[in-house]
Amino acid sequence: MHKLSLLLLALLALFLSACSSIESSSNAKPLPASASWALLPMVNNTGEPQAGLRAESIAESLLRIRGITTIKHYPAELNPDSVFEPAQRKRTDEAVSWARKERSRYAITGTVDEWHYKVGVDGDPAVGLTLQVLDLQSGQVLWTAVGAQTGWGRQSLAIVAQDLLQDMIGNIPLTTTE
């Protein structure tokens, strides 16, 4: 009976968990959370309007929770999150230039590659993202991550996105001392 209970508990845990996959760089040195950071556009590679803006909003809050309190947000006119605007890379480059002029030390940017409810009976939410931390002085990518997660039919897309971003941002090597 004990083995049956353990088996049922394991199956229940598997059933309640969402599928997710995250890969991130692991050789980055810890970055000071107290430095000046800039949040740059998250390019929307989906057909879902404003998916990049939604991901940015969640990411900004999670970054503040991690201790990055000085976050400058790029100007609205540099937002590439439009279904009708194909020049997204140019706008991202303009946002990097803006962040440098603002004297930010680091910038966070990324892409939204999946942001929708799957077609089917359950309509499971699915999110796919990339994140990068840039050194604005050298132009180097200091840290990068790619992740994807699906939820269950009764979960909201925002919850799946928040869970994924929390796991990804939690992997950014930060230090509270400079």
N, C-alpha and C positions, 0 to 999 in steps of 0.2 A: 504494500500500500504506500509506503514511504517513497519508493522509486516512482510510482505513478504520480504522486503529488509533485515531486521534483520535475518530472517530465512535463506535466501540465503547467507548472509555473514557468518553465523554460519556454514552452510554446506560447504562453500568454505574453511573456516579455518580448519574444520575437514578433508576435503579432502587433503589439502596441508600439514597437519601435519603428522609426522611419528609416528608409534607406538613405544613406548619405556617404559621400566620399570627399575627402579633402586632402590635397597635397600642398605643402608649402616648403619654401626654402628653409634650411636649418642652419646655414652657415653665417647668417647675419649677426652682427654684433648688437648688443643691447643699445637701443636708441633712447635718448632722454625724453620722457613724457613731458617735461617742463619746457621743452623747446617750442618755438613757434611752428605750428603745423598749418597746412592748407588742405582743404577738401576740394578736390578738383572733380570735374564731371565724370560720372560713370556712364560710359557710352552704352546706349541701348541698342543691342544687336537683335532685339526681338521685334515682333510685330505688335507688341502690347504698348500702347501709348504711356509715356511717363514712367516706365519701369525703372529707368535710371534714377529719376528723381526719388522714387520710393525707396530704392536701395540706398541712395545717399542719405536720406533722412534717418533711416534705421542705423546706418553705419555711423553717422555723426553722434547720435546718442550713445551708441555702444563705445565709441572712442572716448567720449567724455567719462563714461563709467570706468573705463580702464585708466583714467587719470590724465588724459590729454585734454587740458582745459583751454589752451590757447589754440583755437581752431578758427582760421579765417575761411569763409565760404566764398567761392568765386562769384563774380557778378552775374546776374541773371541773363544778361545778353550773351554770355559765353556758354549757355546751356545748349548742348547739342541734341537734347532729347525731343526730337521732332521727327515724325514719320516722313516729313517732306524735305528734310535737310540731309543731303548725302555727304557734306563736308565735315564729318565728325572729327576726323583726325586733326584737321586744321584748327578747329575750335579747341580741342584738347591742348594743342601746342600753344594757342593763345592763352589758355588758362594757366599753363606752366609759366609763360612769360609774365602774366599778371601776378602769380604767386611769388616769383622772384622779385618783382618790383615792390611787393608788399613786405619783402625781407623775411619771408617764411623760410625756415631751415629745411623742413621735410614736407612732402605732399603725398596724399593718398588719392589714388585714382583706380579705375578698373573698368570692367565691362559687365553688362548683364546679358547673358547668352540664352537664358531660359527663364521665363516668368509667366506661368499660365497654369490653368487647370487642365489636366489631361482629358482627352476625349474618351468617353466610355461611361459605363454604368456608375462608377464611383466618383469620377471627376477629381482624382487625386491632385493636390497642388504640387508643382514642380518648379524648382529654382536652380539656376546655374549661374555662377559668378566667377570673376577673377578680381583680384586686388593686387595693387602694387604700392610700395612705399618708395618714393623717389628722394634722393639727395639733391636738393635744388642747387647746391653750389657746384657739384661735380656732374650732375645730370645722370648719375648712375642709379640703377634700380637696386635698392638695398635689400628688399624682401619682396617676395611674391607668393601668391597662393591661388589655387584654383579649387573650386568646390561645387558640388551638386548635391541636391537633396530633394527627396520626394516625401510627401506626407500621406495621410490617409484622407478619405473622402470627407470626413467631418472637420478636418483642420482647415484653417484659413491659410491663404497664400502668405499673409503677413507673418503668421507664426512660423511657418517653414523658413521664410526669408530671415527672420530674426534669429532663429536657431542656427542657421547656416552662417550668417554673418558673425554671430557671437563666437562660434567655434573658430572661424577664420581669423577674426580680429584678436581673439584670445591667443593666437599663435604668433602675433607680432612681438618680437623681443623688445620689451620696454624696461627702462630703469627709472626709478624715481629720483636718482641722484645723477648729477652731471660729472 
